[in-house]
Amino acid sequence: MTVPTTEFVFLPPPIPTVEIAGTRQRFPVHRIYCVGRNYAEHAREMGSDPKVEPPVFFTKPADAIVPSGAAIPYPPRTENLHYEVELVVAIGDAGRNIAAGQAHGHIFGYAVGNDLTRRDLQGASKKKGLPWDTGKAFDASAPIAAIRPASLGHVEGGRIWLSVNGETRQQSDVSEMIWGVSEIIAELSTLFELKAGDLIYTGTPAGVGPLKPGDRIECGVEGLETLRNTIAAARPTK
Ligand code: MN
């Protein structure tokens, strides 16, 4: 007897994957979680009080990832595309209600990411109390460099920076995060079951600002692969 094979009505889309530094293996992406307002200076520049408002969680689709080296199209329906350099945590082991003290055991590795944001659309959503999806979860909104395995060491601190056309725009230290990586994993895993393949963008420091077609962006976290992208010309609207 033959086992029936699944017949799809069309070819399923490819699984989004991220390069792993130093190997030919790839990290298959399950979900992308993001943390907002996780550096005090950035929370202030966005008009929040970091002491009374806890970090917020939001998501992006897994297929929003873009590798280092790629040209990113200037997205439609915005006149204020912003960069946000972030430390990204890659989950390698599933869990729910993970204690902060156990969080390291669930981490596969770390990478540098850019939480691209249509700031005008995000601002309009905030003002109306609406979801952030159109501002945050658009196509190609999650550039990410190669993942460095946690077996080479966990990221506890280190310089985090971003430059546009060679000019430094963001500069802080990962140790300045309001919620550290272990606390984020503990909190997030009470809301969602974390799965191998999840990526967590852990929030951006102060200095966010606009990008325009032709810009060259470099993002770094000390000890991790640098993320390099350019913004391509706007796509025709028709
Ligand atoms: Mn962000």
Residues whose N, C-alpha, C, O or C-beta is under 5 A from the ligand:
A	BS01	MN	V35 E84 D115 G203 T204
